[in-house]
Amino acid sequence: MGKIDFKPGNMLYPLPAVLVTVRTPGGEDNIITVAWTGTVCTNPPMLYISVRPERYSYQALKETGEFVINLTTGPMAKAVDYCGVRSGRDVDKFARTGLTKMEASKVRAALICESPVNIECRVKEVLPLGSHHMFLAEVVHVTVDERYMDEKGTFHLEGSDPIVYSHGTYFNLGNAIGTFGYSVRKKKKRKKKT
């Protein structure tokens, strides 16, 4: 099996395909699809989104410094794609996609009710990096859909049919192949019957 050289580029796939909601200073809500997103820090909880300055939501993100990351599911895939290929300059994406908005708890932006997880964020720093600017943000509140909670208070995102993005294609997640630490976990010894 051989390897070939490939041009330098963003080959870190798959990525979460999320819907970011933002409100303009004038009070208009918009949704932008983002795949350039991820975790930055646990304590304090921080994450980032990277957005091109020419995108309609960029100015609102910069001016308000607040947004919500809404995780997505298989049934939301068409809306995820639509919000990435249509501009809020031209259409009301909530109206066109049928997604339901709800006020966030800590930031001035809408949540998407159909999302299994809504992560409210406040921008700490904007880093101009080239084609995209990174919005480094602190997580100030999280809301989860109670349908994915079990009786022990454990959240099961996998039950929501989450989707990811890879090289222009949306995918469902596959089967679980292990849990954190499974490679070193000691096997339980079975008691012998007497």
N, C-alpha and C positions, 0 to 999 in steps of 0.2 A: 504494500500500500504506500503510495507516494504522496507528497505534499507539493503544492505549487504556490509561488508567490502571488500575492493579490495586492491591489492598490490600497494604500492606507485609507481607512474609513471607519464608520461606526458599525462594527460587526457584533456588538453586544446585544444579542437577541435571544429569546423573545423579551419584550418589554410590556409593562402594563399599559393597556389602552384605557385612559381615564378621561372623564369629562370634567373640565375645570369650569366652574361658574364664577362669574365676576359681575359686579355692578358698577356702572359708570358713576361719576360724581353727580350726574343729572338723574340718577335713579333707574336707568335702563339695564335690565338683566341680559347677560349673554352667556353662551356656552361655547367653549373651545375644546376640541379634541387634542390631547397631549399624550405623546408616548415618551418624550424625553422627561422623565420624572423618576424620582427614587428617594430612598432614605439617606439621610446624611448623619444623623446623630440620635442616640437614644435619650440622653439626659443632658440638656433639655431635648424633648422630641422635636426633631427638625427634618425637613425634606426640601426638595427643590422641584421646580418646573423650569424648563428652558423654552423660550418663546421667541420667534422672529419679531423684530421691531415693526415690520410692516403689517403684522396681523392686527386685526381690528381690536382685539382684547388687550393688546400690549399697553396702550395708553391708559386704559382703566386700571390695569394691574399696577402700573407705575404711579398713577395719581392716588389711588385708594390704598394700595399696599395690603389688600385683603383679597382672599379667594377661597374657594372650597374645591377640594379634589373629591370627586364622586367616582367610586369604583364602579365597574361595569360588568354586565352579565350577557349571556347569549341572547336573551330576548331583547336586549338593548342595542345589539350590534348594528342594526341599520341606522339607529339614531346616532351612534358613535361615529359611523362613517359620514353621515350627513353633516354633523357638526364640524367635521374636519375638512369638508370640501365646499361648504357654503359659508359666506361671511355674514356676520351680524350687522354689517353696514347695510345689507340688502334684505335680510329676513329676520323675523322673530323666531329663533330656533326652538323655543319652548312651544310656540303655537304650531310650528311645522312638524315637529317630531312627536307631539302629544305627551312629552315628558311633563311631570307635575312638579311645580315649584313650591317650596316651603321656606320660610325664613330660617336662617341660621341662628344659632344661639349666641355666639360671641363675635361674629363678624357681620359686616353689612354686605351680604351676598345671599343668593338663594341656594338651597340644597335641592338635589333631585331626589324626589321621594322613591322612585323606582330603584335607586342605587342601594346596594346592601350596606355600604359604608360611606359616610360623608366625613371628610377631614377638613376642619376649618383652620385656616392658616393666616398668619400675619407676616408680611415680608420684613426681613431684617436687613437684607442687602441685595442689591442688583449688580450682577457682575457681567459687563459687556465682554463677550468671549469671541465674537466674530459674527457668523451667520445668526446665532441665537444669543440671547441674554439670559443668564441664569437668575431666577428669583429664589434666593435662599430664604426659607420661611420657617417660623416656629409654629408647631401644631398647638392650637389653643383650645380645641374641643373636638371630640369625635362622637358621632352618632351611628348606631348600628341598627339594622332591621332585626326586630325581636324574633322573626321567623327562624333565624339561624342560631338562636341561643338554645342550649340544652338545659336540662333541669339542674345541672351542676354550675351553671353560669359560664360555660365555655362557648365561645363563638366559633361557628363552623362555616367559614367563608366558602369552602368547597361545595357546600350545598346550594349555593347561589348560582352555580354555573359561570364562574368568572372567565373573562376572555383576556387574551394577550395579542400583541401585534408583532409580526416578524416579516420584514422585507415586503411590505405592502399587502400582507394578508392577516386577517383576524383568525385566531384559533381558540377553541375551548381548551381547558387544561385536561391532561390525560389522567390516568390512574395514579394513585399514590404509590410510590416505590419504597418509601421508608420515612421515618420520622427523625427529627434532629437527634443525633447521638446513636442511631441504631447500629452503626458500624462497630461501635466499641461496647455496646450494652451487653452485660452478662446475661446469659440465659438463666431463667429460673429453674431450679432443680425440682424435679418431681419427687414427691414423697412416695416411698414404696408402701404398698399395702401389706399389712401383716396378717 
